[in-house]
Amino acid sequence: FGIGIYDEEHNRIDFPATKEKGQTLPWFSNSLDDPSRPAVWCFKNRKEFVVGDYETEYEKYLPATKTPIAGDAASSIIYLPLIHQDKAVGVITTQSFQKDAYSDYDVSVLRTLAAYAAIAIDNAAAYRKLGKTLKDLQTMQQQLIQSEKMASLGSLTAGIAHEIKNPLNFINNFAEVNEELTAELREAAARGEPVDELIADLQQNATVILQHGKRADSIVKSMMQHASGGTGRREPTDVNALVAEHADLAYHGKRVQLPDLNVNLIRNLDEGAGKVEMIPQEIGRVLLNLIGNAFDAVHEHATAMNGQYAPTVTVSTMRKNGTVEIIVSDDGPGIPAKVRDHIFEPFFTTKATGVGTGLGLSLSHDIVTQGHKGTLTVQSEPGKGATFIVSLPTG
C-alpha cells in the first residue's frame, strides 16, 4: 500500500512511505517521462489502473513493463488517481502477490480512501505554501532593514506575528478537525457505511485551510510591497466599477470580522468619473484599507454609544480639474489633530497592541503618491467623522 505525491518542480511522483509485507520501503519516485510505470499512466490519464494478473494484463495500459524501483513485483495491482478540485495531486495504490486478490468492493473502499487522501495532500500543500510564505517574510524583513521606513523592527515583528497568527490558528484548528474526520471516515469505510458527508466535511475544511494559507501569503506580500514599492501593470480602469467592487468586498469582509456591524454604506458615484490609467490591484488595496478603517471607526463609536447612533460610511467619486477623486467618509468619532499629523507614517497606529501593524495607511499613501503620482489626504475634526480623499491624475 502506498501513496504517491506529485512533485511539479521535478516532474515526478514521489512515494515517501510505501508499505510491503509489513515493512516500509525506501523512498522512491517515478518520473512522469517514464510511460512504463503504472503510477505514471494513472496520474497522466486520471484513470484507474486495475489488473488481477499484471504479467498478462499490463498491455491494456502500458507499452512495456519494468522491474519495480522498490519492493517486489506484484500480481494484483490497483492505482487510483488522487484528484481534488479538478487538480491531480498524486496516486494511491494497493498491491498483492496473489492473482485476482481484489473485489469490486475493495476498489470501492480504495476510492473512498483516495478521496480522503487527495484532500489530505492538498492540506499538506497549504502547509508547505505557508512555510514558503514565512521564508518570504524573512526576506521581506531584510529589505525593510535596508529601507528608511524601518523605524522600528520590534513593532513590525509584533504586528506581523499577530497578523500571521490568525490564519495559522484557523489552519491548525481545521487540520485537527480533519484528523478526527479521517478516523471516522476509515471506521465508516471499514463498516461499509456511506461516507459522502464525511468527505464533504473534509473538502470544506480543506477549502478553509487553503483560504487562510492565501490570507497569510497576502499579508506577507503586502508587507513586501511596502518595502519594495510594489510592481504591476498600468491599465485604463473604470473608476466607479473598481470602487463599487471594493466597497462590497470591504463590507462583506468586515462583516465576517465584526458580525454585529450594522452600517449604512452609501455610494455616490459620479457617472463622469470614467477611466483612469492605474494599477487596479494596488488602488483596490488602498480602497479596502480606507473603507475597512471607516467601518472600524463607526463600529467602535457605535459600541461606545451603546447603539444610540446609526453609523454611515459614504464612498464617492468625482472628476474635476484633471483628476478623479475617490472619497471615503464616515460619521464616526473623528481624528484628533495630533493623530492626523502622523497618520500616514509607517508603524503609526491608534489600535490596541497587536491589532494593527501601522502599515495600512502608510502603504496606501505610498501607492497613491509614489506609484500613481496622486495625493492621499485626510480631513477630520473630533466628533465630526473623517474623510480620506484619493486624487489621481487623469492625464
C-alpha positions in Angstrom: 0.0 0.0 0.0 1.3 3.4 -0.9 0.5 7.0 -1.8 2.4 8.8 -4.5 2.6 12.6 -4.3 3.0 14.8 -7.4 6.2 16.9 -7.4 5.6 19.5 -10.0 9.0 21.0 -9.8 10.8 17.8 -10.6 8.1 16.3 -12.9 7.7 13.1 -10.9 5.6 11.2 -8.4 7.3 10.6 -5.0 6.5 7.6 -2.8 7.9 8.5 0.6 6.5 5.7 2.7 5.2 2.7 0.8 4.4 -0.5 2.9 5.1 -4.0 1.7 4.9 -7.2 3.8 4.7 -5.0 6.9 7.9 -3.1 6.1 8.3 0.5 4.9 10.1 0.6 1.6 12.9 3.2 0.9 11.7 6.4 -0.6 11.5 6.3 -4.4 9.9 8.2 -7.3 8.5 7.6 -10.7 9.5 10.1 -13.5 6.5 11.3 -15.4 8.5 10.8 -18.5 8.5 7.0 -18.0 5.4 5.7 -19.7 6.1 2.1 -18.5 5.1 2.8 -14.8 1.5 2.2 -13.7 1.6 5.2 -11.4 2.6 7.4 -14.3 -0.2 6.1 -16.6 -2.8 6.5 -13.8 -1.7 10.1 -13.0 -1.4 11.3 -16.5 -4.7 9.8 -17.7 -6.6 10.5 -14.5 -8.0 7.0 -14.7 -8.0 3.8 -12.6 -5.3 1.2 -13.3 -6.8 -2.2 -12.1 -5.3 -5.6 -13.0 -5.7 -9.0 -11.4 -2.6 -10.6 -13.2 0.0 -7.9 -14.0 2.1 -10.1 -16.3 -0.7 -10.9 -18.6 -2.8 -7.7 -18.3 -0.3 -4.8 -18.2 -0.5 -4.3 -22.0 -4.0 -2.9 -21.6 -2.4 0.2 -20.1 1.4 0.2 -20.7 3.7 -0.1 -23.7 6.2 -2.2 -21.7 6.8 -3.4 -18.2 9.7 -2.8 -15.9 11.1 -4.2 -12.6 9.7 -2.2 -9.6 12.1 0.5 -8.4 11.5 -0.6 -4.8 10.0 -3.8 -3.5 9.0 -7.0 -5.3 6.8 -7.4 -8.4 3.1 -7.8 -7.5 0.4 -9.7 -9.4 -2.8 -7.8 -8.4 -2.3 -4.1 -8.7 -4.7 -1.1 -8.2 -3.7 2.5 -8.8 -6.3 5.3 -8.4 -5.7 9.0 -9.2 -5.9 11.5 -6.4 -7.9 14.4 -7.7 -9.1 17.4 -5.6 -10.9 20.4 -7.0 -10.1 19.2 -10.5 -6.4 19.1 -9.8 -4.4 15.8 -9.8 -2.2 15.7 -6.7 -0.9 12.1 -6.8 -1.9 8.4 -6.8 -2.9 5.8 -4.3 -2.1 2.1 -4.7 -2.7 -1.3 -3.1 -1.0 -4.4 -4.4 -0.9 -8.1 -3.7 1.3 -11.0 -4.7 -1.8 -13.1 -5.3 -3.7 -13.1 -8.6 -7.2 -11.6 -8.6 -6.9 -10.6 -5.0 -9.2 -7.6 -5.1 -13.0 -7.5 -5.4 -15.2 -4.6 -6.7 -15.9 -3.8 -3.0 -12.1 -3.4 -2.4 -11.8 -1.0 -5.3 -14.8 1.0 -3.9 -13.2 1.2 -0.4 -9.9 2.4 -2.1 -11.9 5.1 -4.0 -13.1 6.4 -0.6 -9.6 6.4 0.8 -8.5 8.2 -2.4 -11.0 11.0 -1.9 -9.7 11.5 1.7 -6.0 11.2 0.6 -6.5 13.9 -2.1 -7.9 16.3 0.4 -5.1 15.5 2.9 -2.4 16.1 0.3 -4.0 19.4 -0.6 -3.9 20.3 3.1 -0.2 19.4 3.2 0.4 21.7 0.2 -1.2 24.5 2.1 1.2 23.9 4.9 4.1 23.9 2.5 2.9 27.1 1.0 2.7 28.7 4.4 6.3 27.6 5.1 7.3 29.4 1.8 5.3 32.4 3.0 7.3 32.5 6.2 10.5 32.4 4.2 9.3 35.3 2.2 8.7 37.1 5.5 12.3 36.7 6.4 13.4 38.1 3.0 10.9 41.0 3.5 12.4 41.8 6.9 15.9 42.1 5.4 14.5 44.5 2.8 12.8 46.6 5.4 16.0 46.8 7.5 17.7 48.5 4.5 14.7 50.8 4.0 14.4 54.2 5.7 10.9 53.2 6.6 12.3 50.6 9.0 12.0 52.8 12.1 11.2 50.0 14.5 11.9 46.4 13.7 10.3 45.4 17.0 7.0 47.0 16.1 6.9 45.4 12.7 7.7 41.9 14.0 5.0 42.1 16.6 2.5 43.3 14.1 3.3 40.6 11.5 3.3 37.9 14.2 -0.3 39.0 15.1 -1.4 39.1 11.5 0.0 35.7 10.7 -1.3 34.2 13.9 -5.0 34.3 12.9 -4.7 32.3 9.7 -2.3 29.9 11.4 -4.8 29.3 14.1 -7.5 28.6 11.6 -5.2 26.2 9.7 -4.2 24.3 12.9 -7.8 24.1 14.1 -9.3 22.8 10.9 -6.3 20.4 10.4 -7.1 18.9 13.8 -10.8 18.5 12.8 -9.7 16.8 9.6 -7.7 14.3 11.6 -10.8 13.4 13.6 -12.9 13.2 10.5 -10.3 10.9 8.8 -10.5 8.5 11.7 -14.3 8.5 11.4 -14.1 8.0 7.6 -11.8 5.0 8.0 -14.2 3.4 10.5 -17.2 4.1 8.3 -15.5 2.7 5.2 -14.5 -0.4 7.1 -18.1 -0.9 8.1 -19.3 -0.3 4.6 -21.3 2.8 5.7 -21.9 5.9 3.4 -19.0 8.4 3.7 -20.2 11.1 1.3 -21.0 13.5 4.2 -17.6 12.9 5.9 -15.8 13.6 2.6 -17.8 16.8 2.1 -16.7 18.0 5.5 -13.1 17.1 4.8 -13.3 19.1 1.5 -14.9 22.1 3.1 -12.2 22.1 5.8 -9.5 21.8 3.2 -11.0 24.9 1.4 -10.9 26.9 4.6 -7.3 25.9 5.2 -6.4 27.0 1.7 -8.2 30.3 2.1 -6.3 31.1 5.3 -3.0 30.0 3.8 -3.6 32.5 1.0 -4.5 35.1 3.6 -1.1 34.6 5.3 0.6 34.8 1.9 -1.3 38.0 1.1 -0.2 39.6 4.4 3.5 39.0 3.7 3.1 40.1 0.1 1.6 43.4 1.3 4.5 43.9 3.7 7.0 43.2 0.9 5.3 45.7 -1.4 5.6 48.3 1.3 9.4 47.8 1.3 10.0 47.3 -2.4 7.4 49.8 -3.8 5.3 47.1 -5.5 5.1 46.1 -9.1 2.2 45.8 -11.6 0.9 46.8 -15.0 -0.9 50.0 -15.5 -4.2 49.8 -17.5 -7.2 52.0 -18.1 -9.6 51.2 -15.3 -13.3 52.1 -14.8 -13.1 54.0 -11.5 -16.7 53.5 -10.5 -16.6 49.8 -11.1 -13.4 49.5 -9.1 -14.9 51.5 -6.2 -18.2 49.6 -6.2 -16.5 46.2 -6.3 -14.1 47.0 -3.4 -16.8 48.7 -1.3 -18.7 45.4 -1.4 -15.6 43.4 -0.7 -14.7 45.6 2.2 -18.2 45.4 3.6 -18.6 41.7 3.4 -15.1 41.1 4.6 -15.6 43.3 7.6 -19.0 41.6 8.4 -17.1 38.4 8.8 -14.7 40.0 11.3 -17.5 42.0 13.0 -20.7 40.1 12.8 -22.6 42.8 14.8 -21.5 45.5 12.3 -24.6 47.5 11.3 -23.7 50.3 8.9 -25.4 52.2 6.1 -23.0 52.1 3.1 -23.8 54.9 0.7 -22.3 55.1 -2.8 -22.3 58.5 -4.6 -20.5 57.6 -7.9 -20.1 60.3 -10.5 -21.2 59.0 -13.9 -18.5 61.2 -15.4 -15.6 59.6 -13.4 -14.7 57.5 -16.4 -11.5 55.6 -16.7 -8.0 56.3 -15.2 -4.7 54.7 -16.0 -3.7 52.8 -12.9 -2.6 49.6 -11.4 -6.1 48.4 -10.3 -4.9 45.8 -7.8 -2.9 48.5 -5.9 -5.7 51.1 -5.9 -8.1 48.3 -4.9 -5.8 47.6 -1.9 -6.0 51.3 -1.0 -9.8 51.2 -1.1 -10.0 48.1 1.0 -7.8 49.8 3.6 -9.6 53.1 3.7 -13.2 51.6 3.7 -12.2 49.0 6.2 -10.8 51.6 8.5 -14.0 53.6 8.2 -16.0 50.5 9.2 -13.8 50.0 12.2 -14.2 53.6 13.3 -18.0 53.7 13.1 -18.3 50.2 14.7 -16.1 51.3 17.7 -18.1 54.5 18.0 -21.4 52.6 17.9 -20.2 50.3 20.6 -19.2 53.2 22.8 -22.6 54.9 22.2 -24.5 51.6 23.0 -26.2 51.7 19.6 -27.5 55.2 20.1 -26.5 56.3 16.6 -26.8 55.0 13.1 -23.3 54.6 11.5 -22.9 55.7 7.9 -19.9 55.3 5.6 -20.1 57.1 2.2 -17.9 56.3 -0.8 -17.9 58.9 -3.6 -16.2 59.6 -6.9 -15.8 62.9 -8.7 -13.9 64.1 -11.8 -12.6 67.6 -11.6 -9.6 69.7 -12.7 -7.7 67.0 -14.5 -8.1 64.5 -11.6 -10.5 61.9 -10.4 -11.2 61.9 -6.7 -12.3 58.8 -4.6 -13.7 60.0 -1.3 -14.3 57.7 1.7 -16.2 59.4 4.6 -17.6 58.2 7.9 -19.6 59.9 10.6 -17.5 58.3 13.4 -15.7 59.9 16.3 -13.2 61.8 14.0 -9.4 62.1 14.3 -7.6 64.3 16.8 -5.1 66.8 15.2 -2.1 65.1 17.0 -3.1 61.8 15.3 -3.7 63.4 11.9 -0.2 64.7 11.8 1.3 61.2 12.0 -1.4 59.1 10.3 0.5 58.2 7.2 3.7 57.4 8.9 4.9 53.7 8.9 4.1 51.8 12.0 1.9 54.5 13.5 -1.4 53.1 14.7 -4.1 54.1 17.3 -5.3 50.5 17.5 -4.6 48.3 20.5 -1.3 46.5 20.7 -1.3 43.5 18.3 -4.4 44.7 16.5 -2.8 47.0 13.9 0.6 47.0 12.3 0.5 50.7 11.4 1.4 49.8 7.8 -2.1 50.1 6.1 -2.3 53.9 5.6 1.4 54.2 5.0 1.3 51.6 2.3 -1.8 53.3 0.8 -0.1 56.7 0.8 2.9 55.2 -1.0 0.8 53.5 -3.6 -1.1 56.7 -4.4 1.7 59.3 -4.2 4.7 57.3 -5.4 3.1 54.7 -7.6 0.4 56.9 -9.2 1.7 60.4 -8.8 -1.5 61.4 -6.9 -2.4 62.5 -3.5 -4.0 61.0 -0.4 -5.2 63.5 2.2 -7.4 63.4 5.3 -9.9 65.9 6.6 -11.3 65.4 10.1 -12.3 67.1 13.4 -13.0 65.3 16.7 -16.7 64.4 16.8 -17.3 65.1 13.1 -16.2 62.0 11.4 -13.3 61.6 8.9 -12.8 62.0 5.2 -10.0 60.4 3.1 -9.5 61.7 -0.4 -7.6 59.8 -3.1 -6.8 62.1 -6.0 -5.5 60.5 -9.2 -4.3 62.4 -12.3 -6.3 61.7 -15.5 -3.6 62.7 -17.9 
